[in-house]
Every structure is written in C-alpha cells, then in structure tokens.
Amino acid sequence: MPGGRLTQQERQQIALGLADGLAYAEIARRLDRPTSTVTREVMRNGGPTAYRADLAHRAAERRAHRRRKAAPRNPGTPPQAHGRDAEAVREYEETFTTVFMQSGLPKMTARVLAGLYTTDSGSLTASELAGHLQVSPASVSKAVTFLESQGLIRRERDERRRERYVVDDDVMYQSTMASARSTAHLGEIARQGVGVLGPGTPAAARLENIARFVDFVSESIARAADQAREILHTKPGTTSDGPA
C-alpha cells in the first residue's frame, strides 16, 4: 500500500528487482510506491550494485530508533521552516549524503556538505554543523578543512567574527573550474608520455588519444561553467547594456 515505511518484504522485492536489472520506476510500479521512494531507499543503502534488503531494513530500524530518542519532548517546539516535513528533510539529507559518498567523499565530509546545501542560508558555523549532525566539533573541523581544500566550500567571518562555512553559486562555479583544471592537468601529463614512450608507438598513441579526449572535455567543462555563470547567476535587474 502506498505511504508509510517500507516493509522488509518490500525491501526484498527491491533487491530482487535490482538483481533482475529493473529500472527504479518499474520496481516502484510493482510495489505501488513512488519512484522517488525506491530511488532514495537504494541510494542511501549502497546503490544498485551493493543494496541488500536485510542490511537496509536493519539500518532503517536503527534510524527510526534514533529519531524516537531524539524526538523533542516539548510539544511546543517550533516546526520546520516553510512548513517542511522534518522526517522528509532528514531522509532527503541522507540520500544527498549517499550520493556525495558515491562520488568519493568520506561519510562525515559528505554529511557536512549535504547539511550545508540543504540549509536555507547556505552557511553554518562549526558549532551549528556539529549540533545539526550531532557529532563532535573535531569531526566537523576535519571535514570542512578537506572541503575547503577541494574548493567545495569557502570560509568567511560574520558580524560576530565567527567563522562560517558557505556554499553558494560562486562556490559551485569555482569547484567546477578547479575540476576542469585538474582534468586538463591529466591531459598534460598524458602528452608528456608521448615523448617518453616514443612517438608512433602503440603506448604513445594511446596516451595521445587520452590527452586529446581530456583536452576536449576540460575545455568543454570550463566553457559550459562560464556560460552557466553568465546566464543563470546574473543578478536580477542587471543587464549587459550601458545607460541609455
């Protein structure tokens, strides 16, 4: 039946569907569930190749237990901003974290980045992050140091001189450009190998093809990022025309 938590039997059906190579939409149709429910379930539990129904069910039970323990005892606790469903927000943040982990980020680093992206202000202090994630300040410090080194967040001070960690449009642009430069560097190194291995040899030809491919990709990424920044991030009320 649609709605409510997934049952262990439903999770077993998801695992069988993944093993059969079914798309998320088809698995969801067979369960009479939204596709987003199946997608979130799989992504937060290792992805399509690592999903296991028994482990996923135990993880869900642990999360439910933690939420019951952490539930506010005061019925007058203010609701989430903009009338959001607190549990839906937590589940989405976990899904976002899983996606970051699959891209190569350590779990704590992924949690910090997801926490920043899902806050309205786009910035939090170390203590705010620690409180939100219910972890130690030391864990947050290590994570933000790594994220800053990768250009995925930036550090600034607020009016109270507190350090805040920020994600915004410019951070995404700078991170994308850093990725393009890193990709371009791979091309440079591959091209150096052509001279070392001898032009005309099979190995050198392979490296030359890699360099050409990487050059094209890195240039395309940088060009697309510049265009996106100019088109999508133009401030309201600004134009490229001069005064009349």
Secondary structure, DSSP 8 states (H G I E B T S, - for coil): --SS---HHHHHHHHHHHHTT--HHHHHHHHT--HHHHHHHHHTTT-TTT--HHHHHHHHHHHHHHHHHHS-S-TT----GGG--HHHHHHHHHHHHHHHHHTT--HHHHHHHHHHHTSTTSEEEHHHHHHHHT--HHHHHHHHHHHHHTTSSEEEE-TTS-EEEE--HHHHHHHHHHHHHHHHHHHHHHHHHHHHH-TTSHHHHHHHHHHHHHHHHHHHHHHHHHHHHHHHS--TT--SS---
